[in-house]
Amino acid sequence: MTSAKLTRNRSALIVVDVQENLLSAIYDWEAVLATIVKLVKCANILNIPVIVTEQYPKGLGSTHRHIRELLPKFEPYEKITFSCFGSPDFVMRLRQIGCETLLLAGIETHICVSQTALDALEKGYRVHVAADASGSRALFNKETGLAKLRQAGVVITSFEIALHEWLERADTQEFKAVLPLVK
């Protein structure tokens, strides 16, 4: 069952395969990366766990430095399967933090993000994908991937929608701390 509203209670941000050697091939990659960076910054402020994966890092390189630098304990989960759920360490980490809701961001939308989201649904997670924080090499594939995910029951959202749903209120120190990221 997917909740249409994202809550920060028992949720995690999953950053899928935002790697140096693949990123520059992604349509509008600079905007996608900037949005993912803002999401990670907000998750840090709100104490939401951030889990990072890397697809075959020997060939595709490591996670982009702008993301690595935001995570004091940077420990990416390496994988060779397209779905993050093909990594036993990733699955174990989800169990350890006890999350029920996943907000996915990363690349490529129609491959690794999509297969992760579909597997997460199958395993009973509530799944949201930030459309503006996800990308593919071709815009058509991104749009088709998002359409398929929506049909499957994934909530398609955006950085600002997700952030404000996590926040719930405007009268907190957390709101004041993240406000510069939305201006």
C-alpha positions in Angstrom: 0.0 0.0 0.0 1.5 3.3 -1.0 0.7 6.4 1.0 0.2 9.5 -1.2 1.8 11.7 1.5 5.5 11.3 2.4 6.2 11.3 6.1 9.7 11.4 7.6 8.8 8.8 10.2 10.4 5.5 9.2 11.5 6.8 5.8 14.8 6.8 4.0 16.3 8.6 1.0 17.8 6.2 -1.5 20.3 7.8 -3.9 20.7 5.3 -6.8 23.9 5.2 -8.8 24.8 8.9 -9.2 28.3 8.0 -10.5 30.9 10.2 -12.1 31.3 8.2 -15.4 27.6 7.9 -16.1 26.3 11.2 -14.9 27.4 13.4 -17.8 25.5 11.2 -20.2 22.2 11.9 -18.4 19.7 14.4 -19.9 19.9 17.7 -18.0 22.4 16.1 -15.6 23.4 19.3 -13.9 19.8 20.0 -12.8 19.3 16.4 -11.7 22.6 16.5 -9.6 21.7 19.8 -8.1 18.3 18.5 -7.0 19.8 15.3 -5.5 22.3 17.4 -3.6 19.5 19.5 -2.1 17.6 16.3 -1.2 20.6 14.9 0.6 21.2 18.2 2.5 17.6 18.3 3.6 17.6 14.6 4.7 20.7 15.4 6.8 19.0 18.4 8.4 15.9 16.3 9.1 17.9 13.3 10.3 16.5 11.0 7.6 18.8 8.1 6.7 20.5 8.4 3.3 21.5 5.2 1.5 23.7 5.4 -1.5 24.3 2.7 -4.1 26.8 2.3 -6.9 26.4 0.2 -10.0 29.6 -1.6 -11.0 31.9 1.2 -9.6 35.0 -0.3 -11.3 33.5 0.7 -14.7 31.2 3.6 -13.8 33.3 5.3 -11.2 32.3 6.4 -7.7 29.4 8.5 -6.5 29.7 12.2 -7.6 31.8 14.1 -5.1 29.1 16.7 -4.4 27.1 13.8 -2.8 30.0 12.1 -1.2 31.1 15.3 0.6 27.7 15.6 2.2 27.8 12.2 3.9 30.3 12.0 6.8 30.1 8.2 6.9 30.1 7.6 3.1 29.5 3.9 2.6 27.9 3.2 -0.8 26.4 -0.2 -1.4 28.0 -1.7 -4.5 25.8 -3.7 -6.8 25.8 -5.4 -10.2 22.0 -5.9 -10.4 19.9 -3.1 -11.7 17.6 -3.2 -8.6 19.2 -2.2 -5.3 17.4 -5.1 -3.8 19.9 -7.4 -5.6 22.5 -6.2 -3.0 22.1 -8.2 0.3 24.0 -5.4 2.1 21.4 -2.8 0.9 18.5 -5.0 2.0 20.2 -5.5 5.4 20.7 -1.8 5.8 17.0 -1.1 5.1 16.1 -3.7 7.8 18.6 -2.1 10.3 17.0 1.3 10.0 13.5 -0.1 10.1 12.2 2.1 7.3 8.8 1.6 5.7 8.9 4.4 3.1 11.5 5.0 0.5 12.1 8.2 -1.5 14.2 7.3 -4.5 16.4 9.6 -6.5 19.2 8.9 -9.0 19.9 7.4 -12.4 18.8 5.9 -14.6 15.1 6.4 -14.0 13.9 3.7 -16.3 16.4 1.1 -15.2 17.9 1.1 -11.7 15.5 3.5 -10.1 12.5 1.8 -11.7 13.6 -1.8 -10.9 14.4 -0.7 -7.3 11.0 1.0 -6.9 9.1 -2.0 -8.3 11.0 -4.5 -6.1 10.3 -2.2 -3.1 6.6 -2.2 -3.8 6.6 -6.0 -4.1 8.3 -6.2 -0.7 5.7 -4.0 0.9 7.5 -0.6 1.1 5.7 2.7 0.4 7.6 4.1 -2.5 8.0 7.7 -3.8 10.3 8.8 -6.7 11.4 12.4 -7.0 11.0 13.1 -10.7 13.2 16.1 -10.7 16.0 14.2 -8.8 16.0 11.3 -11.3 17.4 11.1 -14.8 18.0 9.0 -17.8 20.2 9.4 -20.9 17.1 10.0 -23.0 14.1 12.1 -21.8 11.7 9.7 -23.5 13.1 6.8 -21.3 12.8 9.0 -18.1 9.2 9.9 -18.9 8.3 6.4 -19.9 9.9 5.0 -16.7 8.0 7.5 -14.5 4.7 6.6 -16.3 5.2 2.9 -15.7 6.1 3.5 -12.0 3.0 5.6 -11.6 0.8 2.9 -13.2 2.4 0.3 -10.8 1.5 2.4 -7.7 4.6 4.4 -7.0 4.0 8.0 -6.0 5.8 10.4 -8.4 6.8 13.5 -6.5 9.4 16.4 -6.6 12.0 17.8 -4.4 9.9 20.6 -3.1 6.8 18.4 -2.5 8.8 15.8 -0.7 10.6 18.3 1.4 7.4 20.1 2.5 5.7 16.8 3.3 8.7 15.8 5.4 8.6 19.1 7.2 4.8 19.3 7.8 5.1 22.8 9.5 6.7 26.2 8.8 7.2 27.1 12.5 10.3 24.9 13.2 14.0 25.4 13.2 14.3 22.7 10.6 12.1 24.7 8.2 14.3 27.8 8.7 17.4 25.6 8.1 16.2 24.2 4.8 14.5 27.4 3.5 17.7 28.6 1.7 17.6 25.4 -0.3 14.2 26.2 -1.9 14.8 29.8 -2.6 
